[in-house]
């Protein structure tokens, strides 16, 4: 079963992403996103029983850095540089509307 996005859903997604789409773009993106959802449906049919999860495709060492907190400077108003221009902030994080 493949999912098909109609123009209303595509417009809603565009609004949530703060994108202004033309009617032609809505038609094109509806088709493209429907294809992506179709590919996801195909992946759901793949038999993965007994397949071990992998972190990377090639064997070898994973290069990581230590997970260390670093102080971040705030501006004179107390804003973080990452959220200074955000339309809505909650507890020093971006506040976003629910999608689903």
ROSE-4610 file (N, C-alpha, C; in Angstrom, 1 decimal, always signed):
// ROSE-4610
residu = [X/X/X/X/X/X/X/X/X/X/X/X/X/X/X/X/X/X/X/X/X/X/X/X/X/X/X/X/X/X/X/X/X/X/X/X/X/X/X/X/X/X/X/X/X/X/X/X/X/X/X/X/X/X/X/X/X/X/X/X/X/X/X/X/X/X/X/X/X/X/X/X/X/X/X/X/X/X/X/X/X/X/X/X/X/X/X/X/X/X/X/X/X/X/X/X/X/X/X/X/X/X/X/X/X/X/X/X/X/X/X/X/X/X/X/X/X/X/X/X/X/X/X/X/X/X/X/X/X/X/X/X/X/X/X/X/X/X/X/X/X/X/X/X/X/X/X/X/X/X/X/X/X/X/X/X/X/X/X/X/X/X/X/X/X/X/X/X/X/X/X/X/X/X/X/X/X/X/X/X/X/X/X/X/X/X/X/X/X/X/X/X/X/X/X/X/X/X/X/X/X/X/X/X/X/X/X/X/X/X/X/X/X/X/X/X/X/X/X/X/X/X/X/X/X/X/X/X/X/X/X/X/X/X/X/X/X/X/X/X/X/X/X/X/X/X/X/X/X/X/X/X/X/X/X/X/X/X/X/X/X/X/X/X/X/X/X/X/X/X/X/X/X/X/X/X/X/X/X/X/X/X/X/X/X/X/X/X/X/X/X/X/X/X/X/X/X/X/X/X]
num = [1/1/1/2/2/2/3/3/3/4/4/4/5/5/5/6/6/6/7/7/7/8/8/8/9/9/9/10/10/10/11/11/11/12/12/12/13/13/13/14/14/14/15/15/15/16/16/16/17/17/17/18/18/18/19/19/19/20/20/20/21/21/21/22/22/22/23/23/23/24/24/24/25/25/25/26/26/26/27/27/27/28/28/28/29/29/29/30/30/30/31/31/31/32/32/32/33/33/33/34/34/34/35/35/35/36/36/36/37/37/37/38/38/38/39/39/39/40/40/40/41/41/41/42/42/42/43/43/43/44/44/44/45/45/45/46/46/46/47/47/47/48/48/48/49/49/49/50/50/50/51/51/51/52/52/52/53/53/53/54/54/54/55/55/55/56/56/56/57/57/57/58/58/58/59/59/59/60/60/60/61/61/61/62/62/62/63/63/63/64/64/64/65/65/65/66/66/66/67/67/67/68/68/68/69/69/69/70/70/70/71/71/71/72/72/72/73/73/73/74/74/74/75/75/75/76/76/76/77/77/77/78/78/78/79/79/79/80/80/80/81/81/81/82/82/82/83/83/83/84/84/84/85/85/85/86/86/86/87/87/87/88/88/88/89/89/89/90/90/90/91/91/91/92/92/92/93/93/93/94/94/94/95/95/95/96/96/96/97/97/97/98/98/98/99/99/99/100/100/100]
x = [+0.8/+0.0/+0.9/+0.8/+1.6/+0.8/+1.4/+0.7/+0.8/-0.2/-0.2/-0.6/+0.3/+0.0/-0.8/-1.9/-2.6/-2.1/-2.6/-2.0/-2.2/-3.3/-3.6/-2.5/-2.1/-1.1/+0.2/+0.5/+1.8/+1.8/+0.7/+0.7/+0.9/+0.3/+0.4/+1.9/+2.5/+4.0/+4.8/+4.5/+5.2/+5.0/+3.8/+3.5/+4.3/+4.3/+5.1/+6.6/+7.1/+8.5/+8.7/+7.7/+7.8/+8.3/+7.7/+8.0/+6.8/+7.1/+6.0/+6.2/+5.2/+5.2/+4.2/+4.6/+3.7/+2.8/+1.7/+0.9/+1.6/+2.5/+3.3/+4.2/+4.8/+5.7/+4.9/+3.7/+2.9/+2.6/+2.3/+2.0/+3.3/+4.4/+5.7/+6.1/+6.1/+6.5/+5.5/+4.3/+3.3/+3.7/+4.0/+4.4/+5.7/+6.7/+8.0/+7.9/+7.2/+7.1/+6.3/+5.3/+4.6/+5.5/+6.4/+7.4/+8.3/+8.7/+9.6/+8.8/+7.5/+6.7/+6.5/+6.4/+6.4/+7.6/+8.8/+10.0/+10.1/+9.6/+9.6/+8.6/+7.5/+6.6/+7.4/+8.2/+9.0/+9.9/+10.6/+11.5/+10.9/+9.6/+8.9/+8.7/+8.8/+8.6/+9.9/+11.0/+12.3/+12.4/+12.7/+12.8/+14.2/+14.1/+15.3/+15.5/+14.7/+14.8/+16.2/+16.8/+18.2/+19.3/+19.0/+20.0/+20.5/+21.8/+22.3/+22.3/+21.9/+22.0/+23.5/+23.7/+25.1/+25.1/+26.3/+26.6/+27.1/+27.9/+28.5/+28.6/+28.6/+28.6/+30.0/+31.1/+32.4/+33.0/+33.7/+34.3/+35.5/+35.8/+36.8/+36.4/+37.3/+37.0/+36.1/+35.3/+34.4/+35.1/+35.4/+36.1/+35.1/+35.3/+34.4/+35.2/+34.6/+35.2/+34.5/+35.2/+34.6/+33.3/+32.3/+31.1/+31.3/+31.7/+32.0/+31.1/+30.6/+29.8/+30.8/+30.5/+31.3/+30.4/+30.9/+30.0/+29.8/+28.5/+28.1/+27.9/+28.4/+28.2/+26.9/+26.2/+24.9/+25.1/+24.2/+24.3/+23.8/+23.8/+23.4/+22.0/+21.1/+19.7/+19.6/+20.7/+20.6/+20.3/+20.2/+19.9/+21.1/+20.8/+21.8/+22.0/+23.2/+23.4/+22.5/+22.2/+21.5/+20.0/+19.5/+18.0/+17.7/+18.7/+18.4/+17.4/+17.4/+16.4/+15.3/+15.1/+14.0/+12.7/+11.6/+10.3/+9.8/+10.1/+9.6/+10.6/+10.9/+11.9/+11.3/+11.6/+11.1/+12.3/+12.7/+13.8/+15.1/+15.5/+16.7/+16.7/+15.5/+15.4/+14.4/+14.4/+13.4/+12.1/+11.1/+9.7/+9.0/+8.6/+7.9/+6.5/+5.7/+4.4/+4.5/+3.5/+3.5/+3.1/+3.6/+3.4/+2.2/+2.1/+1.1/+0.0]
y = [-1.2/+0.0/+1.2/+2.1/+3.3/+4.5/+5.4/+6.6/+7.7/+8.4/+9.5/+10.8/+11.8/+13.0/+13.9/+14.5/+15.4/+16.8/+17.8/+19.1/+19.8/+19.4/+20.0/+19.6/+18.4/+17.9/+18.5/+18.6/+19.2/+20.7/+21.4/+22.8/+22.9/+22.0/+22.0/+21.8/+20.8/+20.6/+21.8/+22.4/+23.6/+24.8/+24.9/+25.9/+25.7/+24.4/+24.1/+24.3/+24.1/+24.4/+25.8/+26.6/+28.1/+28.3/+27.5/+27.6/+28.1/+29.0/+29.5/+28.7/+28.0/+27.2/+27.7/+27.6/+27.9/+26.7/+26.9/+25.7/+24.6/+25.0/+24.0/+23.3/+24.0/+23.3/+22.3/+22.7/+21.9/+20.6/+20.6/+19.4/+18.6/+19.2/+18.5/+17.8/+18.6/+18.1/+17.0/+17.2/+16.1/+14.8/+14.8/+13.6/+13.1/+13.9/+13.5/+12.9/+13.6/+13.0/+11.7/+11.6/+10.3/+9.2/+9.5/+8.5/+8.1/+9.1/+8.8/+7.8/+8.2/+7.3/+5.9/+5.9/+4.6/+3.7/+4.4/+3.7/+3.2/+4.0/+3.6/+2.4/+2.3/+1.2/-0.1/+0.1/-1.0/-1.5/-0.6/-1.0/-1.8/-1.5/-2.2/-3.7/-4.0/-5.4/-6.2/-5.6/-6.3/-7.2/-8.4/-9.4/-9.1/-8.7/-8.3/-9.2/-10.2/-11.1/-11.7/-11.6/-12.2/-11.3/-10.2/-9.3/-8.4/-8.4/-7.6/-6.1/-5.2/-3.8/-3.4/-2.4/-1.9/-0.4/+0.0/+1.4/+2.0/+1.3/+1.8/+0.6/+1.0/+0.0/-0.7/+0.0/-0.6/-0.9/-2.0/-2.3/-1.3/-1.1/-0.2/+0.5/+1.5/+2.2/+3.4/+3.7/+4.9/+6.0/+7.1/+8.2/+9.1/+9.3/+10.1/+11.1/+12.1/+13.0/+12.9/+13.3/+13.3/+14.2/+13.7/+14.5/+15.4/+16.6/+17.6/+18.8/+19.3/+20.6/+21.8/+22.8/+24.0/+25.2/+26.1/+27.3/+28.1/+28.6/+29.4/+30.8/+31.8/+33.2/+33.7/+34.4/+35.0/+36.5/+37.1/+38.5/+39.3/+40.6/+41.5/+41.3/+40.8/+40.5/+39.1/+38.3/+36.9/+35.9/+36.2/+35.3/+34.5/+33.2/+32.4/+32.8/+32.7/+33.0/+32.2/+30.9/+30.0/+30.4/+30.9/+31.2/+32.7/+33.5/+34.9/+35.4/+34.9/+35.3/+34.4/+33.4/+32.4/+33.1/+32.7/+33.3/+33.0/+31.8/+31.4/+30.5/+30.8/+30.1/+29.6/+28.4/+27.8/+27.2/+27.6/+27.0/+26.9/+28.0/+28.1/+27.2/+26.7/+25.8/+26.4/+26.0/+26.4/+25.8/+26.6/+26.1/+26.0/+24.8/+24.5/+23.9/+24.1/+23.5/+22.0/+21.2/+19.8/+19.6/+18.6/+18.3/+17.4/+16.4/+15.4/+15.6]
z = [+0.0/+0.0/+0.0/-1.0/-1.0/-0.6/+0.1/+0.6/-0.5/-0.7/-1.6/-0.9/-1.0/-0.3/-1.3/-0.7/-1.5/-1.3/-2.1/-2.0/-0.7/+0.0/+1.3/+2.3/+2.3/+3.2/+2.9/+1.6/+1.2/+1.6/+1.4/+1.9/+3.4/+4.1/+5.6/+6.0/+5.4/+5.6/+5.3/+4.1/+3.7/+4.7/+5.2/+6.2/+7.5/+7.9/+9.1/+9.0/+7.7/+7.4/+7.0/+7.1/+6.7/+5.3/+4.4/+3.0/+2.2/+1.3/+0.4/-0.9/-1.3/-2.5/-3.5/-4.8/-5.9/-6.1/-6.8/-7.1/-7.9/-8.8/-9.5/-8.5/-7.6/-6.6/-5.7/-5.4/-4.5/-5.3/-6.5/-7.3/-7.4/-7.7/-7.9/-6.6/-5.5/-4.2/-3.6/-3.9/-3.5/-4.1/-5.4/-6.1/-5.6/-5.4/-4.9/-3.5/-2.6/-1.3/-1.2/-2.1/-2.2/-2.6/-3.6/-4.0/-2.8/-2.0/-0.8/+0.1/+0.4/+1.2/+0.7/-0.7/-1.3/-1.1/-1.2/-0.9/+0.5/+1.5/+2.9/+3.0/+2.3/+2.4/+1.9/+0.8/+0.3/+1.4/+2.1/+3.1/+4.2/+4.5/+5.6/+5.2/+3.9/+3.5/+3.6/+3.8/+3.9/+5.1/+5.0/+6.1/+6.8/+8.1/+8.8/+10.1/+10.2/+11.4/+11.4/+12.5/+12.6/+12.1/+11.6/+11.1/+12.3/+12.6/+13.7/+13.3/+14.2/+13.9/+13.7/+12.9/+12.6/+12.9/+13.3/+13.5/+12.2/+11.5/+10.3/+9.3/+8.0/+6.9/+6.8/+7.1/+6.9/+8.3/+8.4/+9.7/+10.0/+11.2/+11.6/+12.8/+13.2/+14.4/+14.1/+15.0/+15.0/+15.6/+14.9/+15.4/+16.1/+17.4/+18.2/+19.0/+19.5/+20.3/+21.7/+22.7/+24.1/+24.1/+24.8/+25.0/+26.2/+25.9/+27.0/+26.8/+27.9/+27.8/+27.8/+27.0/+26.9/+27.2/+28.0/+28.3/+27.0/+26.9/+25.8/+26.3/+25.6/+26.0/+25.6/+26.4/+26.2/+25.8/+25.1/+24.8/+26.0/+25.9/+27.0/+27.5/+26.6/+27.1/+27.6/+27.6/+28.2/+27.2/+25.9/+24.8/+24.4/+24.0/+23.4/+22.0/+21.4/+20.0/+19.1/+19.4/+18.5/+18.5/+19.6/+19.7/+19.6/+19.5/+19.5/+18.6/+17.3/+16.3/+16.1/+17.0/+16.9/+17.1/+16.4/+16.6/+18.0/+18.5/+19.8/+20.5/+21.8/+22.6/+23.9/+24.3/+25.5/+26.2/+27.4/+28.2/+27.3/+26.7/+25.8/+24.6/+24.2/+23.1/+22.1/+20.8/+19.9/+20.2/+20.3/+20.5/+19.1/+18.9/+17.6/+17.8/+16.7/+16.8/+16.5/+17.0/+16.7/+15.3/+14.6/+13.2/+13.1/+13.9/+13.8/+14.7]
